[in-house]
Amino acid sequence: MGALTPLAVKIGSISWMPRLLPQIVIVDNAMHKLTGDRYGLLDIGGLPNIELSVPGRKSGVVRSTRLLAVPTDDGAWLIAGSYFGGRDMPQWVFNIRAADTVDVGHRGTTTTMTWRELDGAERETAWATMVDVWPNFDLYVRRTPRRIPVFRLEPATRS
């Protein structure tokens, strides 16, 4: 967490934020390009994040999405398909569900990972961990009629 994290949390709680997501992505991508992929909006906000790359479920074209992601002590990441509490499910959720593995970029390193969609007590525990990092996740639940999916990404084992 950083000095600007409280401001990021405040901005992330604005009810009309989902409508600006396309513009936010454009600004974030421009920041990454200008800084040689060292910094983006989440970095400035002091928030942990990854670049998730997964093939499109229909096209097979690899799509990359930067996401707020919570690291775990065992090298995994927790992510949620929250979309700022918008009504629509993020497209990456459908793509990850159709993939066996995903690539996760973090601080210049890319790791192939497997994923699991969490449910029950495991989901609740992960959710509480994620809310500790980004309190707005609970706000997003109240904004949307859909169930926000939670995923655990783990390094793929080589055989």
N, C-alpha and C positions, 0 to 999 in steps of 0.2 A: 504494500500500500504506500501511497505517496502523499505529498502535501496537497495535491490537487484532487485526491480521491473523493473527499466530501463534495466538491463541486461537481465532479463527474456523476456521483450518485444523485445529486439534485437535478442535474440536466437529464439523466436517464429516467427520472420519475415523471417528466412532463408528459401529459396524456396524449398530445398530438405527435409525439416523437416517432411512432411507427410510420407516419406519413412522410417523414423526412429521411427514412432509411436509405433510399436510393442516393440522395445527395450526400448523406454521411459517408456512404461507401466511396463515392467519388472523391471526397476530400481525404478520406483515410488512404485510399490508393495513391493519391497524389503525394501525400506526406511520405508514404513508404518509398515512392520513387525518388523524391527529392533527397531523402536521407539514406539512400542505399539500403533500404529495408531495415534500417536500425530502429526507426520510431514511427508510430502511428498514433491515432487518437487514444486507444486504450493504454498505450505506453505512457503518454503524457498524463493520463488520468491515474497512473500508478496501478493499473489493473493487470493481472496476469492474463495472457492471451496466446493463442496459437493461430496458425494458418492451416485449416483443414482442407485437404485435397482429396476428392473422391470422384470416381467416374459417374457421369450422368447415367441414370437408370435406363434411359431410352437411347440416348445418343452414344454413350460410351466415352464422350469427351470429358476429360478431367476438368473439374471445376474447383476453384479455390475460394474459400471464405474465411475471413478473419473473425474469430470468435473470442469472447471472454471465456476463459477456461480456468478451472481451479485445479492446481497440481495437488497430487496426493503424495504421501510419504514414500510410497513404493514405486514411483515413476509413472503412474497413470495420470490421466486428466479426466476431469468431470466437465461435461458440457450440457447445455439445455437448449432446446429448440423454442426459445421464448419469443423471439421477434418483437421485443419491447412490449409484449402482451397484446400484439395485434391478432386479429381474427384468423388470419391465414397461417398455415403451417409453413415454416421456411422450407424452400425446395431442397436444401442440403439434407434435411431429415429423411425425405423420401429416397434420396440417393444413397445415404449411408445404410439405410435399411436393405438396399438391394446389393450392397457390396460385402465382400468377405473381409477386406482390409481397407484401411485408409492411410494416407500419408499425413503426418503431423509435423509442421515446421515450427520451430521455436529457437530463437536466437541463433539463426544461421545453420541449424542442424535439422535434417529431415529424418524422421523415424517412421517406419511402417508399423502400424498398430492394428490390433483387432479391436472390436467394439462389442459392447453388450448394452442393450437397453434395460435400464433398471426398473424394478417394480417392487412393490411391497415395502418391507422394513428397510431393505437395502436402498431403495429409492429415497425413502424418508431421511435416512442417515445422510446420504449424499446431498439431498436438498438442503438440509440444515447446514452442512459444510459450505455449500454454494452461497446460501443466504448470508453467512458470516462475511463472505467476500463482497457480495453484491446484494444488499438488502432489497433492491428493487425486484428481485425475482418473486418475492411474496406479493408485491404490488401487481406484477404482471399476471399472476394467477387470478386476481380479482378482476382484471380487465378483460380477460378472454373466456369464452365459453368452452374452449378446447382444453384438453389435458396437455400440459407442457411436458414433452418427453425429456428424459434425462439419460445421458449415455456415459459410460465409462470406457475410455480408450486406454488400452494396455499394449506395451511393446509386444510385437509378434515374436514368437519363439522361432528360431531357425532349426530346421531338422536336417 
